[in-house]
Structure formats: structure tokens, C-alpha cells
């Protein structure tokens, strides 16, 4: 009788340890998945920031080009009347 009780207690302890071990493995797996997701999200955010910075640089270069074109066209228009005054057919 005492042997049967000891066997049942031993089986209960083994079952509890199995459940605890399974929970630990599940938690470890979930933590690894969360870490992988966080790393992937960080990489995506870094790539988006890099693309945004590159776009900002392209926009700034375009704005500078537009300003340079405006200045060049304005200066050409300012001298347009002088060319007609000195025109000799």
C-alpha cells in the first residue's frame, strides 16, 4: 500500500515537472520569436529612416537646382530688353 502511494506521488511529481518543463520551453520559444520580430521591426525602421534621409537629400538637391534655374532665368529675362536695343538687321 505504501509502495502504491509512493508510486502515485512520484508519477504526480514527474507529471508536474513535465508540465513545468513544457511551459519553460514554450516561454523560451515565444521569447525567441518576440526577439526575432523586434529585430526585424528595427531593421525595417532603420531601412525606412535611411530611405527617408535619401529622399530628403534628393529633395534638397532638387530645390537647389530649381532655385539655380530661377536665378538663371531671371537674369536672362532682365537683359532681354537690351538685346533688342542693340539689334541691327
DSSP file (Angstrom, degrees, kcal/mol; ACC not computed):
  #  RESIDUE AA STRUCTURE BP1 BP2  ACC     N-H-->O    O-->H-N    N-H-->O    O-->H-N    TCO  KAPPA ALPHA  PHI   PSI    X-CA   Y-CA   Z-CA
    1    1 A X     >        0   0    0      0, 0.0     4,-2.0     0, 0.0     5,-0.2   0.000 360.0 360.0 360.0 -47.0    0.0    0.0    0.0
    2    2 A X  H  >  +     0   0    0      1,-0.2     4,-2.3     2,-0.2     5,-0.2   0.859 360.0  54.3 -64.3 -34.2    2.8    2.4    0.9
    3    3 A X  H  > S+     0   0    0      2,-0.2     4,-2.1     1,-0.2    -1,-0.2   0.877 107.2  50.3 -66.4 -38.8    4.6    1.5   -2.3
    4    4 A X  H  > S+     0   0    0      2,-0.2     4,-2.2     1,-0.2    -2,-0.2   0.887 111.0  48.6 -66.7 -40.1    1.5    2.3   -4.3
    5    5 A X  H  X S+     0   0    0     -4,-2.0     4,-2.5     2,-0.2    -2,-0.2   0.919 111.5  49.5 -67.0 -42.9    1.2    5.7   -2.7
    6    6 A X  H  X S+     0   0    0     -4,-2.3     4,-2.4     1,-0.2    -2,-0.2   0.888 110.9  50.5 -62.9 -38.4    4.9    6.4   -3.2
    7    7 A X  H  X S+     0   0    0     -4,-2.1     4,-2.5     2,-0.2    -1,-0.2   0.909 110.9  48.5 -66.0 -41.8    4.5    5.5   -6.9
    8    8 A X  H  X S+     0   0    0     -4,-2.2     4,-2.3     2,-0.2    -2,-0.2   0.904 112.6  48.2 -65.1 -40.9    1.5    7.7   -7.3
    9    9 A X  H  X S+     0   0    0     -4,-2.5     4,-2.5     2,-0.2    -2,-0.2   0.917 111.5  50.5 -65.1 -41.9    3.3   10.6   -5.7
   10   10 A X  H  X S+     0   0    0     -4,-2.4     4,-2.5     1,-0.2    -2,-0.2   0.911 111.1  48.4 -62.0 -42.9    6.3   10.0   -7.9
   11   11 A X  H  X S+     0   0    0     -4,-2.5     4,-2.4     2,-0.2    -1,-0.2   0.884 111.1  50.6 -64.5 -38.7    4.1   10.0  -11.0
   12   12 A X  H  X S+     0   0    0     -4,-2.3     4,-2.4     2,-0.2    -2,-0.2   0.908 111.2  48.3 -65.3 -41.8    2.4   13.2   -9.9
   13   13 A X  H  X S+     0   0    0     -4,-2.5     4,-2.6     2,-0.2    -2,-0.2   0.920 112.3  48.8 -65.0 -43.2    5.8   14.9   -9.3
   14   14 A X  H  X S+     0   0    0     -4,-2.5     4,-2.2     2,-0.2    -2,-0.2   0.892 111.3  49.9 -63.3 -39.6    7.0   13.7  -12.8
   15   15 A X  H  X S+     0   0    0     -4,-2.4     4,-2.3     2,-0.2    -2,-0.2   0.913 111.4  48.8 -64.5 -42.1    3.9   15.0  -14.4
   16   16 A X  H  X S+     0   0    0     -4,-2.4     4,-2.6     1,-0.2    -2,-0.2   0.910 111.6  49.0 -64.0 -42.5    4.3   18.4  -12.7
   17   17 A X  H  X S+     0   0    0     -4,-2.6     4,-2.7     2,-0.2    -1,-0.2   0.877 110.1  52.0 -65.4 -36.2    7.9   18.6  -13.8
   18   18 A X  H  X S+     0   0    0     -4,-2.2     4,-2.5     2,-0.2    -2,-0.2   0.918 111.0  47.2 -64.4 -43.6    6.9   17.7  -17.3
   19   19 A X  H  X S+     0   0    0     -4,-2.3     4,-2.4     2,-0.2    -2,-0.2   0.923 113.5  48.0 -63.4 -44.4    4.3   20.5  -17.4
   20   20 A X  H  X S+     0   0    0     -4,-2.6     4,-2.4     2,-0.2    -2,-0.2   0.918 112.1  49.6 -63.7 -42.8    6.8   23.0  -15.9
   21   21 A X  H  X S+     0   0    0     -4,-2.7     4,-2.4     1,-0.2    -2,-0.2   0.902 110.8  49.9 -62.3 -41.3    9.4   21.9  -18.4
   22   22 A X  H  X S+     0   0    0     -4,-2.5     4,-2.5     2,-0.2    -1,-0.2   0.898 110.5  50.1 -63.3 -40.5    7.0   22.3  -21.3
   23   23 A X  H  X S+     0   0    0     -4,-2.4     4,-2.6     2,-0.2    -2,-0.2   0.899 110.4  50.0 -64.9 -40.3    6.0   25.8  -20.0
   24   24 A X  H  X S+     0   0    0     -4,-2.4     4,-2.5     2,-0.2    -2,-0.2   0.923 112.0  47.3 -64.4 -43.6    9.6   26.8  -19.8
   25   25 A X  H  X S+     0   0    0     -4,-2.4     4,-2.3     2,-0.2    -2,-0.2   0.903 112.7  49.5 -64.3 -40.4   10.3   25.6  -23.4
   26   26 A X  H  X S+     0   0    0     -4,-2.5     4,-2.6     2,-0.2    -2,-0.2   0.922 111.8  48.3 -63.7 -43.7    7.2   27.3  -24.7
   27   27 A X  H  X S+     0   0    0     -4,-2.6     4,-2.4     1,-0.2    -2,-0.2   0.903 111.2  50.3 -64.1 -40.9    8.2   30.6  -22.9
   28   28 A X  H  X S+     0   0    0     -4,-2.5     4,-2.3     2,-0.2    -1,-0.2   0.909 111.4  48.8 -63.0 -41.8   11.7   30.3  -24.4
   29   29 A X  H  X S+     0   0    0     -4,-2.3     4,-2.3     1,-0.2    -2,-0.2   0.921 112.0  48.1 -64.2 -44.3   10.3   29.8  -27.9
   30   30 A X  H  X S+     0   0    0     -4,-2.6     4,-2.5     1,-0.2    -2,-0.2   0.878 110.7  51.5 -64.5 -37.5    7.9   32.7  -27.5
   31   31 A X  H  X S+     0   0    0     -4,-2.4     4,-2.4     2,-0.2    -1,-0.2   0.904 109.8  49.5 -65.2 -40.8   10.8   34.9  -26.3
   32   32 A X  H  X S+     0   0    0     -4,-2.3     4,-2.3     2,-0.2    -2,-0.2   0.906 111.6  48.9 -64.9 -40.8   12.9   33.9  -29.2
   33   33 A X  H  X S+     0   0    0     -4,-2.3     4,-2.5     2,-0.2    -2,-0.2   0.911 111.6  49.2 -64.3 -41.9   10.1   34.7  -31.6
   34   34 A X  H  X S+     0   0    0     -4,-2.5     4,-2.4     2,-0.2    -2,-0.2   0.899 111.2  49.6 -64.7 -40.0    9.5   38.1  -30.0
   35   35 A X  H  X S+     0   0    0     -4,-2.4     4,-2.4     2,-0.2    -1,-0.2   0.901 111.2  49.2 -65.6 -40.2   13.2   38.9  -30.2
   36   36 A X  H  X S+     0   0    0     -4,-2.3     4,-2.3     2,-0.2    -2,-0.2   0.907 111.9  48.9 -65.5 -40.5   13.3   38.0  -33.9
   37   37 A X  H  X S+     0   0    0     -4,-2.5     4,-2.6     2,-0.2    -2,-0.2   0.900 111.2  49.7 -64.8 -40.3   10.2   40.1  -34.5
   38   38 A X  H  X S+     0   0    0     -4,-2.4     4,-2.4     2,-0.2    -2,-0.2   0.904 111.3  49.0 -65.6 -40.7   11.7   43.1  -32.7
   39   39 A X  H  X S+     0   0    0     -4,-2.4     4,-2.2     2,-0.2    -2,-0.2   0.904 112.0  48.8 -65.5 -40.0   15.0   42.7  -34.7
   40   40 A X  H  X S+     0   0    0     -4,-2.3     4,-2.3     2,-0.2    -2,-0.2   0.912 111.7  49.1 -65.5 -42.3   13.0   42.6  -37.9
   41   41 A X  H  X S+     0   0    0     -4,-2.6     4,-2.6     2,-0.2    -2,-0.2   0.899 110.7  50.7 -63.8 -40.3   11.0   45.6  -36.9
   42   42 A X  H  X S+     0   0    0     -4,-2.4     4,-2.4     2,-0.2    -1,-0.2   0.901 110.3  49.6 -64.4 -40.0   14.2   47.5  -36.0
   43   43 A X  H  X S+     0   0    0     -4,-2.2     4,-2.3     2,-0.2    -2,-0.2   0.904 111.5  48.9 -65.4 -40.3   15.7   46.6  -39.4
   44   44 A X  H  X S+     0   0    0     -4,-2.3     4,-2.6     2,-0.2    -2,-0.2   0.926 112.2  48.3 -64.8 -44.2   12.6   47.8  -41.2
   45   45 A X  H  X S+     0   0    0     -4,-2.6     4,-2.4     1,-0.2    -2,-0.2   0.891 111.2  50.4 -63.4 -39.2   12.6   51.1  -39.3
   46   46 A X  H  X S+     0   0    0     -4,-2.4     4,-2.3     2,-0.2    -1,-0.2   0.913 111.3  48.5 -65.2 -41.5   16.3   51.6  -40.0
   47   47 A X  H  X S+     0   0    0     -4,-2.3     4,-2.5     2,-0.2    -2,-0.2   0.905 111.5  49.9 -64.5 -41.6   15.7   51.0  -43.7
   48   48 A X  H  X S+     0   0    0     -4,-2.6     4,-2.5     2,-0.2    -2,-0.2   0.894 110.7  49.8 -64.0 -39.6   12.8   53.4  -43.7
   49   49 A X  H  X S+     0   0    0     -4,-2.4     4,-2.6     2,-0.2    -2,-0.2   0.916 110.8  49.8 -65.0 -41.8   14.8   56.0  -42.0
   50   50 A X  H  X S+     0   0    0     -4,-2.3     4,-2.4     2,-0.2    -2,-0.2   0.925 112.2  47.3 -61.9 -44.6   17.6   55.6  -44.5
   51   51 A X  H  X S+     0   0    0     -4,-2.5     4,-2.5     1,-0.2    -1,-0.2   0.892 111.6  51.2 -64.4 -39.0   15.2   55.9  -47.4
   52   52 A X  H  X S+     0   0    0     -4,-2.5     4,-2.3     2,-0.2    -2,-0.2   0.907 110.5  48.8 -64.8 -41.1   13.6   59.0  -45.8
   53   53 A X  H  X S+     0   0    0     -4,-2.6     4,-2.2     2,-0.2    -2,-0.2   0.911 111.9  48.8 -64.3 -42.0   17.1   60.6  -45.4
   54   54 A X  H  X S+     0   0    0     -4,-2.4     4,-2.4     2,-0.2    -2,-0.2   0.906 111.7  49.3 -64.2 -40.7   18.0   59.8  -49.0
   55   55 A X  H  X S+     0   0    0     -4,-2.5     4,-2.7     2,-0.2    -2,-0.2   0.891 109.4  52.5 -64.4 -39.1   14.7   61.2  -50.2
   56   56 A X  H  X S+     0   0    0     -4,-2.3     4,-2.4     2,-0.2    -2,-0.2   0.908 109.7  48.6 -63.0 -42.0   15.3   64.3  -48.2
   57   57 A X  H  X S+     0   0    0     -4,-2.2     4,-2.4     2,-0.2    -2,-0.2   0.906 111.9  49.0 -64.6 -41.8   18.7   64.7  -49.8
   58   58 A X  H  X S+     0   0    0     -4,-2.4     4,-2.3     2,-0.2    -2,-0.2   0.910 111.7  49.6 -64.0 -41.1   17.2   64.3  -53.3
   59   59 A X  H  X S+     0   0    0     -4,-2.7     4,-2.7     2,-0.2    -2,-0.2   0.912 110.9  49.3 -63.1 -42.2   14.5   66.8  -52.5
   60   60 A X  H  X S+     0   0    0     -4,-2.4     4,-2.4     2,-0.2    -2,-0.2   0.911 111.2  49.0 -64.9 -41.4   17.1   69.3  -51.2
   61   61 A X  H  X S+     0   0    0     -4,-2.4     4,-2.2     1,-0.2    -1,-0.2   0.898 111.9  49.8 -63.8 -39.0   19.2   68.9  -54.3
   62   62 A X  H  X S+     0   0    0     -4,-2.3     4,-2.6     2,-0.2    -2,-0.2   0.913 109.8  50.5 -65.5 -42.3   16.1   69.4  -56.5
   63   63 A X  H  X S+     0   0    0     -4,-2.7     4,-2.6     1,-0.2    -2,-0.2   0.912 110.6  49.6 -61.8 -41.9   15.2   72.5  -54.6
   64   64 A X  H  X S+     0   0    0     -4,-2.4     4,-2.4     1,-0.2    -1,-0.2   0.904 111.0  49.7 -63.7 -40.0   18.7   73.9  -55.0
   65   65 A X  H  X S+     0   0    0     -4,-2.2     4,-2.5     2,-0.2    -2,-0.2   0.905 110.7  49.7 -64.1 -41.7   18.5   73.1  -58.8
   66   66 A X  H  X S+     0   0    0     -4,-2.6     4,-2.5     2,-0.2    -2,-0.2   0.920 111.2  49.0 -63.8 -43.2   15.1   74.8  -59.1
   67   67 A X  H  X S+     0   0    0     -4,-2.6     4,-2.4     2,-0.2    -2,-0.2   0.905 111.6  49.2 -63.1 -40.5   16.5   77.9  -57.3
   68   68 A X  H  X S+     0   0    0     -4,-2.4     4,-2.3     1,-0.2    -2,-0.2   0.907 111.4  49.5 -65.0 -40.9   19.5   78.0  -59.5
   69   69 A X  H  X S+     0   0    0     -4,-2.5     4,-2.6     2,-0.2     5,-0.2   0.891 109.7  52.0 -64.5 -39.1   17.3   77.7  -62.6
   70   70 A X  H  X S+     0   0    0     -4,-2.5     4,-2.5     2,-0.2     5,-0.2   0.934 110.7  47.4 -62.2 -45.8   15.1   80.5  -61.3
   71   71 A X  H  X S+     0   0    0     -4,-2.4     4,-2.1     1,-0.2    -2,-0.2   0.907 112.8  49.0 -63.2 -40.8   18.1   82.8  -60.8
   72   72 A X  H  X S+     0   0    0     -4,-2.3     4,-1.8     1,-0.2    -1,-0.2   0.918 113.4  45.9 -66.1 -42.9   19.4   81.9  -64.3
   73   73 A X  H  X S+     0   0    0     -4,-2.6     4,-2.1     1,-0.2    -2,-0.2   0.872 111.6  52.3 -69.1 -35.9   16.1   82.6  -66.0
   74   74 A X  H  X S+     0   0    0     -4,-2.5     4,-1.8    -5,-0.2    -1,-0.2   0.902 109.5  48.7 -65.9 -40.2   15.5   85.8  -64.1
   75   75 A X  H  X S+     0   0    0     -4,-2.1     4,-1.0    -5,-0.2    -1,-0.2   0.874 110.8  50.4 -70.3 -34.5   18.9   87.1  -65.1
   76   76 A X  H  < S+     0   0    0     -4,-1.8     3,-0.4     1,-0.2    -1,-0.2   0.896 111.0  49.2 -67.9 -38.9   18.3   86.2  -68.8
   77   77 A X  H >< S+     0   0    0     -4,-2.1     3,-1.0     1,-0.2     4,-0.4   0.825 104.1  60.2 -69.8 -30.3   14.9   88.0  -68.7
   78   78 A X  H 3< S+     0   0    0     -4,-1.8     3,-0.3     1,-0.2    -1,-0.2   0.805 109.2  42.5 -67.7 -28.4   16.5   91.1  -67.2
   79   79 A X  T 3X S+     0   0    0     -4,-1.0     4,-1.1    -3,-0.4    -1,-0.2   0.327  86.6  96.4 -99.3   7.0   18.8   91.5  -70.2
   80   80 A X  H <> S+     0   0    0     -3,-1.0     4,-1.0     1,-0.2     3,-0.4   0.894  80.6  53.0 -66.9 -39.5   16.2   90.8  -72.8
   81   81 A X  H  > S+     0   0    0     -4,-0.4     4,-1.2    -3,-0.3    -1,-0.2   0.847 103.5  58.2 -65.7 -32.8   15.3   94.4  -73.5
   82   82 A X  H  > S+     0   0    0      1,-0.2     4,-1.4    -4,-0.2    -1,-0.2   0.828  99.0  58.4 -66.4 -32.4   19.0   95.3  -74.1
   83   83 A X  H  < S+     0   0    0     -4,-1.1    -1,-0.2    -3,-0.4    -2,-0.2   0.877 105.2  49.5 -68.7 -34.2   19.3   92.8  -76.9
   84   84 A X  H >< S+     0   0    0     -4,-1.0     3,-0.7    -3,-0.2    -1,-0.2   0.816 106.4  56.6 -73.8 -28.6   16.5   94.4  -78.9
   85   85 A X  H 3< S+     0   0    0     -4,-1.2    -1,-0.2     1,-0.2    -2,-0.2   0.840 112.4  40.9 -70.1 -32.0   18.1   97.9  -78.5
   86   86 A X  T 3< S+     0   0    0     -4,-1.4     2,-0.3     2,-0.0    -1,-0.2   0.290  85.7 125.1 -99.0  10.9   21.3   96.7  -80.0
   87   87 A X    <   -     0   0    0     -3,-0.7     2,-0.5    -4,-0.1    -3,-0.0  -0.547  38.8-170.7 -74.2 127.7   19.8   94.6  -82.7
   88   88 A X              0   0    0     -2,-0.3    -2,-0.0     1,-0.1    -3,-0.0  -0.973 360.0 360.0-119.6 118.8   21.0   95.6  -86.2
   89   89 A X              0   0    0     -2,-0.5    -1,-0.1     0, 0.0    -2,-0.0   0.494 360.0 360.0 -74.3 360.0   19.1   94.0  -89.2
